[in-house]
Amino acid sequence: MKRVGAMATVIWLMAVSLHAQEVQAVFTLPAGFEDRAVSWSATPLDLSPDADVLDAMMMKPEAATGPWIVVLAPGPYMISAFSEVEVFELTATVAPQPSVQSFEVPVLSLESIVAIRCEGAGPCAFDDPATGLGFDLPGGWAAEQPYFADLGAGEKAKEVSVVFFEDVTDDGGSVWFLNPVDWVEDDAGPCRDVAAGVLCTFDLGGQAEAGFAIIAPSLTLAPVTP
């Protein structure tokens, strides 16, 4: 009986120790974006090569406003948030202490990095020499500057990412994401294979389909000169 009791005590102490290592992380959007409804994910960046990334991810797929409060083990993470238009990303390291830590997740889709607006009837052609990505936009749509996503630890994604969106003043426009990081179709929305990777969207409405019909077949990738 004493041995069983001692073993139970050890197991309890181990559980307490593991629980003590967890940290309450609070993630917020930057000033000016507090009212955005976003879905969240936290992807560990220190996983072994054979680990299941989806099993290791922490997610809040339902879009909501306000901070995301989640319990995480210490370590490096890629934090991602998606609104109907913006993408927010942060590579953050959760330290063992203090027990509550706060992080602000910056936006990647600021007005200043809009690469092209198609203000006429369209389509409008665009070629980005930095990434080699080329595409056409329908009239009334815009696209952000293409980029290679930062995966953390100095690693860049091999596929080009960009956001195509209806150029409207509210949050009701259609949007397509090319090669979004940490996108889970069952939670965020459907994806379709295209020549440059995958195009994903939250909702396949009529305007989204019209945008896809112009953008998808026009996607090209040219060699990039170092």
C-alpha positions as CSV (number, residue, x, y, z in Angstrom):
1,M,0.0,0.0,0.0
2,K,2.8,2.4,0.8
3,R,4.5,1.7,-2.6
4,V,1.2,2.3,-4.4
5,G,0.7,5.5,-2.4
6,A,4.3,6.7,-3.2
7,M,3.8,6.0,-6.9
8,A,0.5,7.9,-7.0
9,T,2.3,10.8,-5.3
10,V,5.0,10.7,-8.0
11,I,2.5,10.7,-10.8
12,W,0.6,13.6,-9.2
13,L,3.8,15.6,-8.8
14,M,4.7,14.9,-12.5
15,A,1.3,16.1,-13.6
16,V,1.6,19.2,-11.5
17,S,5.0,19.9,-12.9
18,L,3.8,19.5,-16.5
19,H,0.8,21.7,-15.8
20,A,3.1,24.3,-14.3
21,Q,5.1,24.5,-17.5
22,E,2.0,25.7,-19.5
23,V,1.6,29.4,-20.0
24,Q,-1.5,31.4,-20.7
25,A,-0.8,33.3,-23.9
26,V,-3.0,36.3,-24.8
27,F,-2.9,37.3,-28.5
28,T,-4.3,40.7,-29.7
29,L,-4.6,42.5,-33.0
30,P,-2.9,45.9,-33.5
31,A,-4.5,49.3,-32.9
32,G,-7.1,50.0,-35.6
33,F,-8.0,46.3,-36.1
34,E,-9.6,45.6,-32.7
35,D,-13.1,45.2,-34.2
36,R,-11.9,42.5,-36.8
37,A,-13.5,39.1,-36.4
38,V,-10.7,36.6,-37.0
39,S,-10.0,32.9,-36.7
40,W,-6.7,31.9,-34.9
41,S,-4.1,29.2,-35.0
42,A,-0.8,28.6,-33.2
43,T,1.6,26.2,-34.9
44,P,4.7,24.9,-32.9
45,L,7.9,25.5,-34.8
46,D,10.1,23.0,-32.9
47,L,8.3,19.8,-34.0
48,S,10.2,16.7,-35.1
49,P,10.2,16.0,-38.8
50,D,7.7,13.1,-38.4
51,A,5.3,15.0,-36.2
52,D,1.7,15.5,-37.2
53,V,1.4,19.3,-37.6
54,L,-2.4,19.4,-37.5
55,D,-2.5,17.4,-34.2
56,A,0.1,19.8,-32.7
57,M,-1.7,23.0,-33.8
58,M,-4.0,24.9,-31.4
59,M,-6.9,26.5,-33.3
60,K,-9.9,28.8,-32.8
61,P,-11.6,28.4,-36.2
62,E,-14.7,30.3,-35.3
63,A,-14.1,34.0,-36.3
64,A,-14.6,36.3,-33.3
65,T,-13.5,39.7,-32.1
66,G,-11.3,40.4,-29.1
67,P,-8.1,38.7,-27.7
68,W,-7.4,35.0,-28.2
69,I,-6.5,33.5,-24.8
70,V,-4.9,30.0,-25.1
71,V,-2.8,27.8,-22.9
72,L,0.5,26.8,-24.6
73,A,3.6,24.9,-23.7
74,P,6.8,27.1,-23.8
75,G,8.5,27.2,-27.2
76,P,8.4,28.9,-30.6
77,Y,5.2,29.3,-32.5
78,M,3.8,30.7,-35.8
79,I,0.7,32.6,-34.8
80,S,-1.8,33.3,-37.6
81,A,-5.2,35.1,-37.7
82,F,-7.5,35.5,-40.7
83,S,-10.2,38.1,-41.2
84,E,-12.3,38.3,-44.3
85,V,-9.6,40.6,-45.8
86,E,-6.5,40.7,-43.7
87,V,-3.9,38.2,-42.7
88,F,-2.1,38.6,-39.3
89,E,1.1,36.7,-38.5
90,L,3.7,36.6,-35.8
91,T,6.6,34.3,-35.0
92,A,6.6,34.3,-31.1
93,T,8.5,32.4,-28.5
94,V,6.5,31.6,-25.4
95,A,8.9,31.6,-22.4
96,P,8.5,29.3,-19.3
97,Q,7.8,32.4,-17.2
98,P,5.8,34.5,-16.5
99,S,2.6,32.4,-16.3
100,V,0.6,35.0,-18.4
101,Q,2.2,36.5,-21.5
102,S,0.8,38.9,-24.1
103,F,1.6,39.3,-27.8
104,E,0.4,41.7,-30.5
105,V,0.1,40.0,-33.9
106,P,0.8,42.4,-36.8
107,V,-1.2,42.6,-40.0
108,L,0.3,41.6,-43.3
109,S,-2.3,43.2,-45.5
110,L,-1.8,46.9,-44.8
111,E,-3.0,49.5,-47.3
112,S,0.6,50.5,-48.0
113,I,1.5,47.1,-49.5
114,V,-1.4,46.9,-51.9
115,A,0.4,46.1,-55.2
116,I,-2.3,46.8,-57.7
117,R,-5.9,48.0,-58.0
118,C,-7.9,47.2,-61.1
119,E,-10.1,50.3,-61.3
120,G,-11.4,49.9,-64.9
121,A,-13.4,47.1,-66.5
122,G,-10.5,44.7,-66.3
123,P,-8.8,42.4,-66.5
124,C,-5.6,44.2,-65.3
125,A,-2.3,42.4,-65.7
126,F,0.5,42.4,-63.0
127,D,3.9,40.9,-62.9
128,D,6.0,40.9,-59.7
129,P,9.8,40.7,-60.5
130,A,10.7,40.0,-56.8
131,T,8.7,36.7,-56.7
132,G,8.2,35.9,-60.4
133,L,4.4,35.8,-59.9
134,G,2.2,37.1,-62.6
135,F,-1.6,37.3,-62.7
136,D,-4.7,39.1,-64.0
137,L,-7.3,40.9,-61.8
138,P,-10.9,41.4,-62.6
139,G,-12.3,45.0,-62.6
140,G,-13.0,46.2,-59.0
141,W,-10.4,43.8,-57.4
142,A,-7.1,44.5,-55.8
143,A,-4.1,42.4,-54.7
144,E,-1.5,42.8,-52.1
145,Q,2.3,42.6,-52.7
146,P,3.3,38.9,-53.3
147,Y,5.7,37.5,-50.7
148,F,7.4,34.4,-49.5
149,A,5.9,33.7,-46.0
150,D,8.2,33.6,-43.0
151,L,8.0,30.1,-41.4
152,G,10.2,31.0,-38.5
153,A,13.8,30.2,-37.6
154,G,15.0,32.0,-40.7
155,E,13.1,29.7,-43.1
156,K,11.0,31.1,-46.0
157,A,8.2,29.3,-47.8
158,K,9.0,27.9,-51.2
159,E,5.6,28.9,-52.7
160,V,4.6,32.5,-53.3
161,S,1.7,33.9,-51.2
162,V,-0.6,36.8,-52.0
163,V,-4.2,38.0,-51.2
164,F,-6.6,38.9,-53.9
165,F,-9.7,40.8,-52.7
166,E,-12.7,42.8,-53.9
167,D,-11.8,46.4,-53.5
168,V,-14.7,47.5,-51.3
169,T,-14.8,49.8,-48.3
170,D,-16.4,47.3,-45.9
171,D,-15.7,43.7,-44.9
172,G,-18.2,42.1,-47.2
173,G,-16.0,41.6,-50.3
174,S,-14.9,38.3,-51.6
175,V,-11.2,37.3,-51.1
176,W,-8.9,34.6,-52.3
177,F,-5.6,33.6,-50.6
178,L,-2.8,32.1,-52.6
179,N,-0.8,29.5,-50.6
180,P,-1.9,30.8,-47.1
181,V,0.1,29.5,-44.2
182,D,-1.7,27.2,-41.7
183,W,-4.9,27.1,-43.6
184,V,-7.2,24.2,-42.6
185,E,-10.0,23.7,-45.2
186,D,-12.5,22.1,-42.8
187,D,-12.3,25.1,-40.5
188,A,-11.4,28.1,-42.7
189,G,-12.9,27.4,-46.1
190,P,-12.3,25.5,-49.4
191,C,-9.1,25.5,-51.5
192,R,-8.5,24.7,-55.2
193,D,-5.4,23.6,-56.9
194,V,-3.9,26.2,-59.4
195,A,-0.7,26.4,-61.3
196,A,1.0,28.4,-58.5
197,G,-0.2,26.2,-55.6
198,V,-3.6,26.5,-54.0
199,L,-6.2,29.3,-53.9
200,C,-8.3,29.4,-50.7
201,T,-11.4,31.4,-49.8
202,F,-13.8,31.6,-46.9
203,D,-17.0,31.4,-49.0
204,L,-17.7,30.4,-52.6
205,G,-20.2,33.1,-53.4
206,G,-21.0,34.5,-56.8
207,Q,-18.3,37.2,-56.7
208,A,-15.7,34.8,-55.4
209,E,-16.4,32.5,-58.3
210,A,-16.2,35.4,-60.8
211,G,-12.9,36.5,-59.3
212,F,-11.5,32.9,-59.5
213,A,-12.5,32.6,-63.1
214,I,-10.1,35.5,-64.0
215,I,-7.4,35.0,-61.5
216,A,-6.8,31.3,-61.4
217,P,-6.1,30.6,-65.1
218,S,-3.8,33.7,-65.3
219,L,-1.4,32.7,-62.6
220,T,2.2,32.2,-63.8
221,L,5.6,31.8,-62.2
222,A,8.7,33.2,-63.9
223,P,12.3,32.5,-62.9
224,V,13.6,35.1,-60.4
225,T,17.0,36.7,-61.1
226,P,19.1,36.7,-58.0
